[in-house]
Amino acid sequence: MGPDDPRQEDQGRVTPRGDEEKPMTKLRVPLVQPGTRPELAEVEGRILAERGRVSLLYQVLLNSGPIASGWERMLTAVRNQTSVPGDLR
């Protein structure tokens, strides 16, 4: 499947900031705004503590608290609890 294949038109991708050539496409999964779901406060707190903000990726993952929590814990382990040098992570 090449880049001009019609099946590739809208894969729900969001254009990175600063990329003016590609239009932003709509998300297929709604964003969960931080602070709007009390049951996610603990997970959001851990994300903020480790990352300093709740990024768009985490706002999507927060549609499922267990998935957001697992993702945050796994990546924290990879970043902070591994013997692999930082430039290889």
Residue pairs with C-beta under 8 A, 6 or more apart in sequence:
1 7
1 8
2 8
10 25
10 26
11 25
12 25
12 26
12 27
12 28
12 29
13 25
14 24
14 25
14 27
14 56
15 22
15 23
15 24
15 25
27 60
29 60
29 63
30 63
31 56
31 59
31 60
32 40
32 59
32 60
32 62
32 63
33 59
34 44
34 48
34 54
34 59
34 62
35 41
35 44
37 62
39 65
40 62
40 65
40 68
43 62
43 65
43 68
43 69
43 72
44 54
44 62
46 69
46 72
46 73
47 54
47 58
47 68
47 72
48 54
50 72
50 76
51 58
51 72
54 62
58 68
58 71
58 72
61 67
61 68
61 71
62 68
78 89
79 89
82 89
